[in-house]
């Protein structure tokens, strides 16, 4: 089989803040920006990687989700426990400095992990890790 990852989905609760974070702070390209019935889906991705994208979507836009489920999603997003994605960079310290200078919530500064990597953790404006 020849399978690749085309898109990952992350919720947003403020499309302009999400766009500013992923485009302006991380430097991702905007590939699509679609509005429908007061909601907005924004597709972004790293330059030079046209086959890999992140779709920033309105949470609980699925018509099959109940009001209680929507409330649960909103609560989890507010706590930063609903969604996340791992990104990689050749310059962790430089990238971390840019993130720290932005509106990103720093969860963990660059740290050597016992499992062999050096990483950091931040949350985007919607709480995604």
ABEGO torsion letter per residue (X at the ends): XBBBBABBBBBBABAAAAAAAAAAAAGBBBABBBBBGGBBBBBBBBBGBAABBBBBBBBGABAABBAAAAAAAAAAAAAGAABBBBBBBABAAAAAAAAAABABBBABBBBBBAAGBBBBBBBBAAGBX
